[in-house]
Amino acid sequence: SAAVLTDDRLTLGIGTSPWPVDYEVCDVPFEGRGKRADESIAVMRGLLTGDWFEFHGDIYDVPKIKQCPAPARPIPIIVGGDTRAAARRAGRLGDGYFPARGASPELLDEMRRAAGEAGRNPDDIEITVSAPTEPHEIEALARRGVRRVAVPVSGAAGLPAQVRTPDDVLRYGKTMIDRFHD
């Protein structure tokens, strides 16, 4: 429904939390969270086709069902996380990878290796990272295959906020976005 309401301008992010309390609150075991994420991606992809779908995995058992309305095109799934497991998941199953706090060459290599092992073209997986504060750093990231940066709006993730007010957004647009927009 969200994809239909936004004229198919929806991207879905998925990741596993490293904190057991996040799972306890939901009465879900912390162990096996990676397998749960993998199966969740498979279930979401199947349901979002708009066709009849069923899934029988180790964690989820979905009877034959059809979800309507369905998006006109597949919803991109971006896998987030700054671990090797997240990088491998993005390579195997994601349309994109968001290591969040940086783009270490090791994690990007891990994602690309996993994509190749899964028979996928690593270049088809869009890499997003948090925007660095210096323009030359964005240029360096582009040379490493990063195609999108997310601009921090608060310090909640441990990164410095780069925009906080409408004036900040306008300034950022003039100094950074205009410079790098395709």
KAPERA-V247125 format. One record per residue. N is the residue number from 1. RES is the residue in one small letter. PHI is phi in radians with two decimals (none if undefined). Layout:
BEGIN
N,RES,PHI ; N,RES,PHI
END
This chain:
BEGIN
1,s,none ; 2,a,-1.10 ; 3,a,-1.11 ; 4,v,-1.14 ; 5,l,-1.15 ; 6,t,-1.78 ; 7,d,0.98 ; 8,d,1.08 ; 9,r,-1.83 ; 10,l,-2.15 ; 11,t,-2.20 ; 12,l,-1.91 ; 13,g,-1.80 ; 14,i,-2.40 ; 15,g,-2.85 ; 16,t,-1.87 ; 17,s,-1.38 ; 18,p,-1.51 ; 19,w,-1.83 ; 20,p,-0.96 ; 21,v,-1.05 ; 22,d,-1.09 ; 23,y,-1.50 ; 24,e,-1.02 ; 25,v,-1.03 ; 26,c,-1.64 ; 27,d,0.98 ; 28,v,-2.16 ; 29,p,-1.15 ; 30,f,-1.13 ; 31,e,-1.14 ; 32,g,1.49 ; 33,r,-1.13 ; 34,g,-1.15 ; 35,k,-1.09 ; 36,r,-1.07 ; 37,a,-1.11 ; 38,d,-1.03 ; 39,e,-1.18 ; 40,s,-1.07 ; 41,i,-1.08 ; 42,a,-1.07 ; 43,v,-1.15 ; 44,m,-1.06 ; 45,r,-1.06 ; 46,g,-1.15 ; 47,l,-1.16 ; 48,l,-1.37 ; 49,t,-1.30 ; 50,g,1.48 ; 51,d,-1.62 ; 52,w,-1.12 ; 53,f,-2.57 ; 54,e,-2.50 ; 55,f,-2.55 ; 56,h,-2.31 ; 57,g,-2.01 ; 58,d,-1.30 ; 59,i,-1.92 ; 60,y,-1.87 ; 61,d,-2.28 ; 62,v,-1.88 ; 63,p,-1.21 ; 64,k,-0.99 ; 65,i,-2.64 ; 66,k,-2.30 ; 67,q,-1.75 ; 68,c,-2.39 ; 69,p,-1.29 ; 70,a,-1.85 ; 71,p,-1.13 ; 72,a,-1.26 ; 73,r,-2.41 ; 74,p,-1.03 ; 75,i,-1.44 ; 76,p,-1.12 ; 77,i,-1.92 ; 78,i,-1.80 ; 79,v,-1.61 ; 80,g,-1.87 ; 81,g,2.52 ; 82,d,-1.89 ; 83,t,-2.20 ; 84,r,-1.10 ; 85,a,-1.09 ; 86,a,-1.15 ; 87,a,-1.08 ; 88,r,-1.14 ; 89,r,-1.06 ; 90,a,-1.08 ; 91,g,-1.11 ; 92,r,-1.35 ; 93,l,-2.21 ; 94,g,-1.58 ; 95,d,-1.58 ; 96,g,-2.69 ; 97,y,-2.36 ; 98,f,-2.23 ; 99,p,-1.29 ; 100,a,1.18 ; 101,r,-1.47 ; 102,g,2.90 ; 103,a,-2.22 ; 104,s,-1.09 ; 105,p,-0.97 ; 106,e,-1.12 ; 107,l,-1.19 ; 108,l,-1.14 ; 109,d,-1.10 ; 110,e,-1.08 ; 111,m,-1.09 ; 112,r,-1.14 ; 113,r,-1.10 ; 114,a,-1.12 ; 115,a,-1.09 ; 116,g,-1.05 ; 117,e,-1.13 ; 118,a,-1.56 ; 119,g,1.35 ; 120,r,-1.87 ; 121,n,-1.46 ; 122,p,-1.02 ; 123,d,-1.22 ; 124,d,-1.41 ; 125,i,-1.67 ; 126,e,-1.31 ; 127,i,-1.76 ; 128,t,-2.12 ; 129,v,-2.36 ; 130,s,-1.15 ; 131,a,-1.16 ; 132,p,-1.27 ; 133,t,-1.49 ; 134,e,-1.85 ; 135,p,-0.97 ; 136,h,-1.10 ; 137,e,-1.23 ; 138,i,-1.15 ; 139,e,-1.07 ; 140,a,-1.14 ; 141,l,-1.10 ; 142,a,-1.04 ; 143,r,-1.14 ; 144,r,-1.62 ; 145,g,1.74 ; 146,v,-1.32 ; 147,r,-1.91 ; 148,r,-2.58 ; 149,v,-2.11 ; 150,a,-1.83 ; 151,v,-1.57 ; 152,p,-1.10 ; 153,v,-1.87 ; 154,s,-2.65 ; 155,g,-1.60 ; 156,a,-1.05 ; 157,a,-1.61 ; 158,g,1.47 ; 159,l,-1.96 ; 160,p,-1.22 ; 161,a,-1.16 ; 162,q,-1.77 ; 163,v,-2.38 ; 164,r,-2.30 ; 165,t,-2.17 ; 166,p,-1.00 ; 167,d,-1.13 ; 168,d,-1.07 ; 169,v,-1.10 ; 170,l,-1.07 ; 171,r,-1.07 ; 172,y,-1.08 ; 173,g,-1.04 ; 174,k,-1.30 ; 175,t,-1.57 ; 176,m,-2.05 ; 177,i,-1.10 ; 178,d,-1.02 ; 179,r,-1.19 ; 180,f,-1.93 ; 181,h,-1.11 ; 182,d,-1.17
END
